[in-house]
Amino acid sequence: LDPPRPIRSVCLKMSYPACGRRSPPSKASSPSTGEQTPRSCTHSEGSFQSSRSEKSEEHESCAKASKVGMQWAAVVSQLYAVDPNMDPSHKKNLIAGLYHQTRAVYQDPLVEASGGESILSNFSSLSSFAKEGGIQVEHAVFVPETGSSGGTLRFEAEATYKLRYLPALNTVTWRQWTTMVFDGETGLVVSHVDHWSVESLVSALPVVGRLYRNLLRPAAGRVVNRLFAASASKVLMATPRSVGLLEAASPAPIKPVLAKRIPSSP
């Protein structure tokens, strides 16, 4: 259920070209005088300015996408809140203003809800098992749809809830990744999908989490190893010629040159 890549990789890492670092020019000898002359950069000043301008625009666009995404995510996060002091009509007003009342579909690993009324019931039901809690948004980005009012919002958050009927478990925490699609014509949400990290959810449970980490997951690894290791060994034994070809094609091992430079202990 985990997404293929974290949101923070969308806009946070960008680099400039080598010439944009403005390193000191190297020196070269003049063929006529023999004096040292500076060697010019391979890029012209105009191309450097153009490249720097493009990168600046990319950074500005990325910063704007992150800022708008965090603003939207802060609004959406209120739907996940369980607070005794919250106005009961607050979530209803949010659903009415954000979601398409007939076409919107909400999905998470446990439930699927269609329509504004059903989605409202799903978020309102959080208070039936939790006394308090909500989500803390860590990263968000909003990508608008060109030429329309639509776009896609993605954010990463940590959900924490204090359970109502299981005081022994006390608090449950899991990682969450959300994708929301806004319709291009109406600007309202038509798709809302939540992904949970099963590992973080199960590991947070006191008894089940310990069994999962120390017993179930290692046991599953051993079973898979026995099943596939046996089949893999049969395949290798059945095709010795292929193995020989692979060994012949592999590069020769590197000599341990560094080991000779390390002085031995007296």
Sequence and secondary structure as in RCSB ss.txt:
>XXXX:A:sequence
LDPPRPIRSVCLKMSYPACGRRSPPSKASSPSTGEQTPRSCTHSEGSFQSSRSEKSEEHESCAKASKVGMQWAAV
VSQLYAVDPNMDPSHKKNLIAGLYHQTRAVYQDPLVEASGGESILSNFSSLSSFAKEGGIQVEHAVFVPETGSSG
GTLRFEAEATYKLRYLPALNTVTWRQWTTMVFDGETGLVVSHVDHWSVESLVSALPVVGRLYRNLLRPAAGRVVN
RLFAASASKVLMATPRSVGLLEAASPAPIKPVLAKRIPSSP
>XXXX:A:secstr
   SS GGGTTS     GGGG     EEE TTT  EEE   SS HHHHHHHHHHHHHHHHHHHHHHHHHHHHHHH
HGGGG B TTS HHHHHHHHHHHB TTT EEE SS EEESHHHHHHHHHGGGGTEEEEEEEEEEEEEEE TTSS 
EEEEEEEEEEEEESS TTT EEEEEEEEEEEE TTT  EEEEEEEE HHHHHHTSHHHHHHIIIIIHHHHHHHHH
HHHHHHHHHHHHH HHHHHHHHHHS      HHHHHS    
